[in-house]
C-alpha cells in the first residue's frame, strides 16, 4: 500500500494496519528452504599475495 502522500503519522499507521489485515495471509516457507536463501551470495576471497 502506498501511503507516501499521507503526512499524519497516526493516520498513516491506521491505513497500513487496515491494509495488512485485509490482505490475504502470506504462504508458509517450505520445510527445506533456509531463511536467507534468496540473499546474494558473497564470493570467497582469493588466497595468496594481496592485490593492493
C-alpha positions as CSV (number, residue, x, y, z in Angstrom):
1,X,0.0,0.0,0.0
2,X,1.3,3.4,-1.0
3,X,0.9,5.9,1.9
4,X,3.6,8.4,1.0
5,X,1.1,11.1,0.4
6,X,-0.4,10.8,4.0
7,X,1.5,13.2,6.2
8,X,-0.1,12.4,9.6
9,X,1.7,9.5,11.2
10,X,-1.2,8.1,13.2
11,X,-3.5,8.2,10.1
12,X,-0.8,6.5,8.0
13,X,-0.4,3.8,10.7
14,X,-4.2,3.2,10.7
15,X,-4.2,2.8,6.9
16,X,-1.3,0.4,6.8
17,X,-2.7,-1.8,9.6
18,X,-6.1,-1.9,7.9
19,X,-4.4,-2.9,4.6
20,X,-2.4,-5.6,6.3
21,X,-5.5,-7.0,8.0
22,X,-7.4,-7.0,4.7
23,X,-4.6,-8.7,2.7
24,X,-4.5,-12.5,2.3
25,X,-2.0,-14.3,4.6
26,X,1.5,-14.9,3.3
27,X,2.3,-18.6,2.5
28,X,4.4,-20.5,4.9
29,X,8.0,-21.2,4.0
30,X,8.8,-24.7,2.7
31,X,10.4,-27.1,5.2
32,X,13.8,-27.3,3.4
33,X,14.2,-23.7,2.5
34,X,16.5,-21.5,4.6
35,X,15.6,-18.0,5.7
36,X,18.4,-16.3,3.7
37,X,18.2,-18.5,0.6
38,X,17.3,-15.5,-1.6
39,X,20.2,-13.4,-0.4
40,X,23.0,-12.6,-2.8
41,X,25.9,-15.0,-2.1
42,X,29.3,-13.4,-1.3
43,X,32.2,-14.7,-3.4
44,X,35.0,-16.1,-1.3
45,X,38.2,-14.0,-1.1
46,X,41.2,-15.2,-3.0
47,X,44.2,-16.6,-1.2
48,X,47.8,-15.6,-1.9
49,X,49.5,-12.2,-2.3
50,X,47.4,-9.2,-1.6
51,X,46.0,-7.3,-4.6
52,X,46.8,-3.8,-3.2
